[in-house]
Amino acid sequence: MSTSSSPLFEAYQLSLPKPLHTPSPQISSFLYDPFSATLALRHTDSSFSLYPSFSPLSLSSLPSPKSLVPSPTSSAAFLHLRTTSNSSAATTTLFLTSSPLLRPTSSTLIRFYILRDGRFGRIGVVSNHRDLEFDRSKCGVVFKVNHGVSMALSGGINVFTLYSVSSSKIWLFAARLIADDEGGGGEALKLMKCAVIDCCSPVFTIRVMFRVLILGEENGVRIFPLQPLVRGIHRKEKKNNGKRYNSKNVLPKEKLRSVKLRQDSRDVGAFYVPFEDNKDEERVGRSVKAISIEALSSNCFVVLDNVGDVHLLSLSYSVQGLNNRCLMKRSTQTMKVVKLSVFHDASTVTRTIWMSDGCHSVHLMMVSDMDTSPDKTEKKDTTEKLIQTSVTQAIFASEKIQDIVPLAANAVLILGQGSMFAYTIS
């Protein structure tokens, strides 16, 4: 591999070991969790190898993984648990997967792996919902919903989503750690189903990040504020002479039930943000789909469409919460992007976006807060259609690039056809 400015880069090649649990050593993609520095390698048989405290800059080859997730898996995600909203608070990392379960009934199996003492291990799950049942023999939660052709997971802070393509539904779950009274001490995961969204139009990607749930749709994205979805709906109790009562004739605690709504509902403050209407030859007459969404900050996101264009989405927050003032503009990069990934660093005002054309190049694009703030952008010329961005560095690979993940603001991990490379900018 080579770079356009080779003196500024250091490159490291990692040899990939042959996994013991699969006949194929090939890796199809990977996930990286910056909180725990965990690398999850997805193999061609849909199994995963997990590497906590991953440091590619000090390795010449990957060792045998400490944790293995068996196939088949249809989707996977990292979930982070915090007891407070403070970003500096202690974070517990979990890795979760979905799998089809055909016996005794056609259901979905969700497995949870918690990171403790440098290793991922299984954890028991408790839930009061009738359609969620923890099965110790299967080491996971049986969700009594038909798996169908595909499931997609997205994890955030204390919440995650599960999307069924076949059922056209999105479920939002909340999770927290509790004492495991049935498992002989230790800890368990309390799982609560908060919301169910019935989809009435195709969804191409889902991300739950910061205070919003974002759906990638045709010609734009749909945004749901998380708070009204997570807090549920208070179920009313029966009354007697104007007073609430239960079978013990005492004042009961308020009960919560899941929020149920349609994808196009505005009941919880959801709204749709379209891509900019333009007359570009490549976009006219095409169904432009939002296929990837990454967070630059708590109110700014990068959206990739299937044409290969990159859009910057900025939201505005009022004192009461999210409002409908937002900005969606297309960036000026000329390369058609297939993969993009973002490293979020709250300590800087400049965000780093790594982009690949899916062939042999990776570009580094810098975006400043001035480019993404709705308040500051509104003061500029409103007739400006594109956000001016610049590519500051480029990496050229001899192998076709399968996947990219940022390790830091100045480091990226690249998966080729048979090799893995780490690059740092010095």
URJO-V360805 format. One line per field, one symbol per residue. ss: DSSP state (2 for helix, 1 for strand, 0 for the rest). Layout:
ss = ???
This chain:
ss = 011002221111111000000000001111111000011111100001111000022200100000111000001111111000000000011111111110000011111111110011110011000001111000011110000000111110101111110000111111111110000000111111111111000000111110011111110111111222220011100011001100000000001110111100000000111100000000000000111111111001111110000111111110000111111111100000001111100000011111110000111111112222022220000000011001111111000000111111001111100001111110
